[in-house]
């Protein structure tokens, strides 16, 4: 179990694994979120005042894969530099495909590693209910056990199990928890703790 450092002001959390079995068929959005009563108890999203658009949804079924016996939704950025995943109702995030430091301007030099010792962060993630954070993850992290995940094209939104992610040429990679509204946007040039939606008129 890996420990992580949040963006400034956030507390460290411990994340648990959650098994999920992929549904049959090929829906564009796969929704396995909690019941309506649980959703009503969620705090108002702090990072956006508008509901994310469904104008550019990818087919989530095409990105489903099993890692360590658990189904998630995995993708590679068009550049091939980043590996990302949505782990149903648990977290969404990205890591450097080379397995080395995440190399994002403004990222911390060290976070607590899987063994509790200082380590160089190799990933950025957002939990279902908490603020985004940098982390040092053990392999495979947000990657597949072997091979590369399917590429998520620019301006397409992968929405599954309470999270959504997209890749845009102008802003980078962005992911958000639909439960809390917390999210992140990052590229090699920097990051912000906010989700950036794909414009409705994007190609």
N, C-alpha and C positions, 0 to 999 in steps of 0.2 A: 504494500500500500504506500503510495507516494505522498509526500508532504509538499506543499506548495506555498509560494509567496504571492499575496494579492497585489493589486495595484495599491498605491499609497493609501493608507487609512483603512484597509480591509484586513480582517483577521484570517489566520490560517485555518483551513478546514481539512477534514479527512473524508475522502470520497470512497464510497463502497461500490462494488460491482453489482450490476443488476441484470439478470438474464432476461432475454427477450426473444420470442420466436416470431420470425417474419410471417406476415399474412400472405396468403396466396393471392394471385391476381396481380394487376399492375396499376394501382391507383397512383395519381400524381402526388397526393399527400397521404402519408401514413400517419394516422392519429391514434396514439395509445396513451393519451394523457389521462389524468385522474378524472373522477366524476365531477359533475357540475358543482356540487357543494364544495368540493375542495378548491375548484377554480375560483369560486366566489370569495373564498377566504384569502386569496392571494392579494398582496399589496399592489397598488396601481403601478404600472411600469414607470420607472423613474427616468428613462432615457428617451422616450418618444411619446408624442401625443396623438399619433396616427397609427392605425392598424397596418401592419406590413401588407404589401400588395401581393396578390396571387397572379399577377399578369404574366410572369415569366417562369412558371414552375417547371422543374425537371421531373422526370418520372422516377420517384424514389425507389421503385422496385429494381431498377437497373443498377443501383448502387449498393444494394444489400449484400453483405458477405459475413461469414462467420469467422471470428477470431477467438481462440481459446474457448470454443463451444458456445459463444454468445453472438447473436446477430446484431450487427451495427450497420451504419450507412457510411461508406468510405469513398473519398474522392481525392484526386490529384489536381493541383492547379494547372492551368494551361502551360505554364512555364516548366512544370515538372519539379519545381523547387520545393513545393510544400505538399505534405500529406495531411489530410484532414479527415475528421470523422464525426458523426453524430452517434453517440451511444445512448440508446433510447431511455428517456426520462432520467438520465444521469448527468451527462455533460456533452458539450461539443467543443472541438478545438482543432488546432493544427500544430504541426511540428516540422522542423527542417528535414527534408527527405534524405539528406546525407547522414542524419543521426547526430550531427554536431550541434554546436550552440545555435540558438534560434537566430542570432544575428539581426535583431531588429533594433534600430536606433531608439534609445531611451529605455530599453529593457534593463532590468537589474543585472549586475555582474554575477550575483550568486543568489540562490534560493536553497531551501532545505531539500536535499536529495531523498531518494527512496529509503536510504538508511539513516536519515536524519542529519547527515553531515552536509556541510556546504557543497553545493554543486552548481555548475553552470546551467542556466535554464535552456531547454531545448524545445519548449512548447508554450503555447498560450491557449487558455481554455476558459469556458464559462460553465458553471454548474447550473442545475435546474433552478435554484432559488437564490444563488449568491452572486456577488460581483465577479467580474473576470479577473484572471490572475495569470502570471507566468509560473511555469513548473518545470521540474526536472523529472522526466518520465522514464521508466524502464522500457526496453523494447518489448513488444512492437509499438507501444504507445498508441498513436492515432494512425498507424500504418497496418497493412496486412502482414500476415506471418510470412508470406512469400509473394513475390510479384508486385506489380503496381495496381492501384485502384483505378477505376474508370475516371477519365478526365471530366471535370465539371466545366463546361464552356463559360466564357464571359457572359455576364448578364442573365444567367440562369440560376434559379433559386432551388436549392435542395431543402425540402421541408419534410420532416419526419419526426414522429414521436415527441412533439413538444419543443423542437428546435428548428431553426432554419439557418442556412448558410448560403453565401453567394460569392462570386469572384467578379470584380470589375477592374478594367484596365486603369481607370482614373484613381481608384481608392484602395484597391487591394482586396483582401479576403475579409469577410464580415460574417459573424455568427451571432445569434441571439437566442435566449430562452424565451419561449412564448409564454411561459408561466409567470416569470418575474419581470420581463422586459429588459433585463441586464444583457449586455452584449459587448462586442469588441469589433474594431476594424483595424487591420494592420497591413503593412508592407515592409520591405526592407528599410524604408525611409522613416518609419515611425508607427505609432499606434494611438488609438483613442479608445476609451472605455464606452463606446457607443456603437450600436448597429447602424449600418448604412444600407438602406433598402435600394433595390434596383429601380430606377425611374420607370414609370409606367410606359413612357414612350421610347425606352431603350430598344435597340434593334435585337 
